[in-house]
């Protein structure tokens, strides 16, 4: 997770049917949050990932974030003066 691997790839590598098992027993919570936040930040900045995660929209990525992380991202966007038109 810390290196940017997508959740379903990590789960599959460990032989888990879903990321829920991986997250519960193996993934560090901060690593999961940081990876998800990084993907959203990169997508919003216009960077397109080269993995299978690239098919997801910003809205789909943001839906995976917890409320505290979303609030933090909103504060960062507001501090930068909003979004580009």
C-alpha positions in Angstrom: 0.0 0.0 0.0 2.8 2.4 0.9 4.3 2.0 -2.6 1.0 2.9 -4.3 -0.3 -0.6 -5.1 -4.0 -0.7 -5.6 -6.1 -2.4 -2.9 -7.5 -5.2 -5.1 -4.0 -6.0 -6.4 -2.6 -6.3 -2.8 -5.6 -8.5 -1.8 -5.1 -10.8 -4.8 -1.4 -11.1 -4.2 -2.1 -12.3 -0.7 -4.8 -14.7 -2.0 -7.7 -12.8 -0.4 -11.1 -12.5 -2.2 -11.5 -8.9 -1.1 -9.5 -6.1 0.4 -11.5 -6.2 3.6 -9.6 -9.2 4.9 -6.3 -7.6 3.9 -7.2 -4.3 5.5 -8.3 -5.9 8.7 -5.2 -8.0 9.3 -2.3 -6.7 7.2 -2.6 -3.1 6.0 -1.7 -0.3 8.2 -4.6 2.2 8.3 -2.4 5.2 7.6 -0.9 3.5 4.5 -4.4 2.8 3.1 -5.5 6.4 3.8 -2.3 7.9 2.3 -2.6 5.7 -0.8 -6.2 6.7 -1.4 -5.5 10.4 -0.7 -2.5 10.3 -3.1 -4.6 8.8 -5.9 -7.3 11.4 -5.5 -4.7 14.2 -5.3 -2.9 13.0 -8.4 -6.1 12.6 -10.4 -7.3 16.1 -9.4 -3.9 17.5 -10.4 -4.4 15.9 -13.9 -2.0 13.0 -13.5 -3.4 9.8 -14.9 -2.2 6.6 -13.2 -0.8 3.8 -15.4 -2.5 0.9 -13.5 -6.0 -0.5 -13.7 -7.2 2.1 -11.2 -7.1 4.7 -14.0 -10.7 3.7 -15.0 -12.0 5.2 -11.8 -13.3 8.8 -11.7 -12.3 11.4 -9.1 -15.8 10.9 -7.6 -15.3 7.2 -7.3 -11.9 7.6 -5.7 -13.2 10.3 -3.3 -16.1 8.0 -2.3 -13.5 5.6 -0.9 -12.1 8.2 1.5 -13.2 8.7 5.1 -14.9 11.9 6.1 -11.8 13.3 7.9 -9.6 12.8 4.9 -12.2 14.4 2.6 -12.4 17.4 5.0 -8.6 17.7 4.9 -8.5 17.6 1.1 -11.3 20.3 1.0 -9.2 22.5 3.3 -6.1 22.1 1.1 -8.1 23.0 -2.0 -9.6 26.0 -0.2 -6.1 27.1 1.0 -4.8 27.0 -2.6 -7.6 29.3 -3.8 -10.1 26.7 -5.2 -9.9 24.9 -8.4 -8.9 25.9 -11.9 -11.7 26.7 -14.4 
